[in-house]
């Protein structure tokens, strides 16, 4: 499948890590993690349905469960019986659904700046982003996106990179209808009834300065999952794996190694 990338490890018979992006949905989001992970793990990344190289029309009732079924299909297509699943935001919700319905397919679960059910503040942020999309169009939506992803100081110091990402995001825009359906799916998701029954080793990673998802949501998520490990960085914002790759990668590898 042309929307799936498999990066073989330097180690024979290495366990597989499956990386699932957030709302953007594309494999390229995880570029800052690939080198560190490939030294010890086989890495699988993919473009979620409707995004990147995997453009397609999504049904009106697109759900997180359907996205989790897609992740299982990716595992099957890459001959992956079990994987360490790492998901960012929406990708983390996919992982929570997998852990609830298919725990036998997971070695571990890592949720980065995710939630059990959307917080009122997060809903407000997405409502604003949808208003930009509806009334000002994709260019305004894409231009505003870095404000929700990155710390202000980091963004100021990386203005050229942000401009390049904006141009790339606009040229590869997933489409208004697709985006609306994916946002509706993440807002409708609620893992709360299943958290106490989860037994998959779980890492909850968050940033204290995330302006899209309050870090308290990660605290609540970790408290509700038996034995979950909670790691909250002081800064890094919503895209902490991009803004703080060294620290994020070190924490992730320590967790994966302990559960392999």
C-alpha positions in Angstrom: 0.0 0.0 0.0 1.6 3.3 -1.1 0.4 5.2 2.0 2.3 2.9 4.4 6.1 3.2 5.1 8.0 0.4 6.8 11.4 1.2 8.3 13.3 -2.0 9.2 15.4 -2.0 12.3 19.1 -2.4 12.5 18.3 -5.2 15.0 17.0 -8.5 13.6 13.6 -9.6 14.9 13.0 -6.2 16.5 9.5 -5.5 17.8 7.4 -3.1 15.7 6.3 0.4 16.7 3.3 1.7 14.9 3.0 5.5 14.8 -0.3 7.2 14.3 -0.5 10.9 13.7 -3.1 13.4 15.0 -5.6 15.4 13.0 -3.1 16.1 10.2 -3.0 12.3 9.7 0.2 11.9 7.8 3.2 9.7 8.3 5.6 12.6 7.9 4.6 14.0 11.3 6.8 11.4 12.9 10.0 12.4 11.1 11.7 13.6 14.4 11.3 10.1 15.9 12.4 7.8 13.0 16.2 7.8 13.5 16.0 7.2 17.2 13.4 4.4 16.9 15.0 2.6 14.0 18.1 1.8 16.0 16.0 -0.6 18.2 12.6 -1.1 16.5 10.9 -1.8 13.2 8.8 1.3 12.6 5.6 1.5 10.6 4.0 4.8 9.7 1.0 5.5 7.5 -1.3 8.2 6.1 -4.7 7.9 7.6 -7.7 7.6 5.3 -8.5 11.0 3.7 -5.0 12.4 4.3 -1.7 12.7 2.5 -1.2 9.9 0.0 -4.4 8.1 1.2 -6.9 10.6 -0.2 -10.5 9.3 -0.3 -14.0 10.3 0.6 -15.0 9.6 4.2 -18.5 8.7 5.3 -20.5 11.3 7.3 -20.4 8.9 10.3 -16.6 8.4 10.3 -15.6 7.3 13.8 -12.5 6.7 15.9 -13.4 3.0 15.9 -13.3 3.0 12.1 -9.8 4.6 12.3 -8.7 1.9 14.8 -9.9 -0.7 12.3 -7.8 1.0 9.7 -4.8 0.8 12.0 -5.4 -2.9 12.4 -5.5 -3.2 8.6 -2.1 -1.5 8.4 -0.8 -4.0 11.0 -2.1 -6.9 8.9 -0.8 -5.5 5.7 2.7 -5.2 7.2 2.6 -8.7 8.8 2.6 -7.2 12.3 1.0 -9.5 14.9 1.6 -7.1 17.8 3.0 -3.6 18.0 3.9 -0.9 20.4 1.3 1.7 19.4 2.2 5.4 19.7 -0.5 8.0 18.9 -0.6 11.7 18.9 -3.9 13.4 19.9 -6.4 11.8 17.5 -3.9 9.1 17.0 -3.9 8.5 20.8 -7.7 8.1 20.7 -7.2 5.4 18.0 -4.8 3.7 20.4 -7.3 3.8 23.3 -9.9 2.2 21.1 -7.5 -0.5 20.1 -6.5 -1.2 23.7 -10.2 -1.6 24.6 -11.2 -3.8 21.7 -8.0 -5.5 20.6 -5.5 -5.6 23.5 -4.0 -8.8 22.1 -2.5 -6.8 19.2 -0.6 -4.4 21.4 2.6 -4.7 23.3 2.1 -1.2 24.8 0.2 2.1 24.2 1.6 5.6 24.2 -0.9 8.5 24.1 0.7 11.9 23.4 -1.4 15.0 24.4 -4.6 13.0 24.2 -7.8 12.6 26.2 -10.6 10.2 27.2 -13.3 12.7 26.2 -12.9 16.1 24.8 -12.6 19.0 27.3 -14.8 22.1 26.9 -11.7 24.1 26.2 -10.6 21.7 23.4 -14.1 21.8 21.9 -13.9 25.6 21.9 -10.6 25.5 20.0 -11.9 23.2 17.4 -15.1 25.2 17.0 -12.9 28.3 16.3 -10.8 26.4 13.8 -14.0 25.2 12.0 -15.3 28.8 12.0 -12.0 29.8 10.3 -12.4 27.0 7.8 -16.1 27.8 7.1 -15.9 31.6 6.8 -12.3 32.2 5.7 -11.3 29.0 3.9 -8.4 26.5 4.1 -5.6 29.2 3.9 -6.8 30.8 7.1 -7.3 27.4 8.8 -3.8 26.3 7.9 -2.2 29.6 8.8 -3.7 29.5 12.3 -2.7 25.8 12.9 0.8 26.5 14.3 -0.7 28.6 17.1 -2.4 25.5 18.4 0.6 23.2 17.9 3.8 25.1 19.0 5.0 27.2 21.9 5.0 30.9 21.0 8.8 31.4 21.6 9.6 28.3 19.5 7.3 29.5 16.7 9.0 32.9 16.7 12.4 31.3 16.4 11.3 28.9 13.7 9.3 31.3 11.5 10.8 30.0 8.2 10.0 26.4 9.1 6.5 27.4 10.0 6.1 29.2 6.7 7.3 26.0 4.9 4.9 23.9 6.9 2.1 26.3 6.0 2.8 26.0 2.3 3.0 22.2 2.5 -0.2 22.0 4.6 -2.1 24.1 2.1 -0.9 22.2 -0.9 -1.7 18.9 0.7 -4.9 20.1 2.4 -7.1 17.1 3.2 -10.3 18.9 2.2 -12.9 20.7 4.2 -15.4 17.8 4.3 -12.8 15.3 5.3 -11.5 17.6 8.0 -15.0 18.2 9.4 -15.7 14.5 9.6 -12.4 13.8 11.3 -13.0 16.6 13.9 -16.5 15.3 14.5 -15.1 11.8 15.2 -12.6 13.0 17.7 -15.1 15.2 19.5 -17.7 12.4 19.7 -15.1 9.9 21.1 -15.4 8.9 24.8 -13.2 6.2 26.2 -14.2 6.9 29.8 -16.3 3.7 30.3 -13.4 1.5 29.2 -10.4 3.0 30.9 -10.6 1.0 34.2 -10.5 -2.3 32.2 -7.5 -1.5 30.2 -4.5 -3.7 30.9 -2.1 -2.7 28.1 1.1 -1.0 29.5 0.4 2.6 28.9 2.5 5.8 28.7 0.6 9.1 28.9 2.8 12.0 27.6 1.8 15.6 27.8 3.1 19.2 27.8 2.1 21.7 30.5 1.9 24.5 27.9 -0.4 22.7 25.4 -3.0 25.4 24.4 -5.2 22.9 22.6 -5.5 20.1 25.1 -5.1 21.0 28.8 -2.5 18.8 30.5 -5.0 18.0 33.2 -6.7 15.8 30.6 -3.6 13.6 30.5 -3.5 13.6 34.3 -7.1 12.3 34.4 -6.4 9.8 31.7 -3.4 8.4 33.5 -5.2 8.2 36.8 -8.0 6.2 35.2 -5.9 3.6 33.4 -4.5 0.9 35.8 -0.7 1.1 36.1 -0.3 3.9 33.5 2.9 6.0 33.5 2.5 9.8 33.3 5.1 12.1 31.9 4.4 15.8 31.7 7.0 18.1 30.2 7.2 21.8 31.3 7.1 23.0 27.7 6.8 21.7 24.2 3.1 22.4 23.6 0.8 20.2 21.5 3.4 19.0 19.1 6.0 18.2 21.8 7.6 15.4 19.8 8.5 18.0 17.2 9.5 20.8 19.5 11.3 18.6 22.1 12.4 15.6 20.0 15.4 14.6 22.1 13.6 14.6 25.4 10.5 13.0 24.0 12.5 10.3 22.2 14.4 9.4 25.3 11.2 9.1 27.4 9.5 7.0 24.7 12.5 4.6 24.2 12.8 4.0 27.9 9.1 3.1 28.1 9.2 0.9 25.0 12.4 -0.9 26.1 10.8 -1.7 29.5 7.8 -3.2 27.8 9.4 -5.2 25.0 
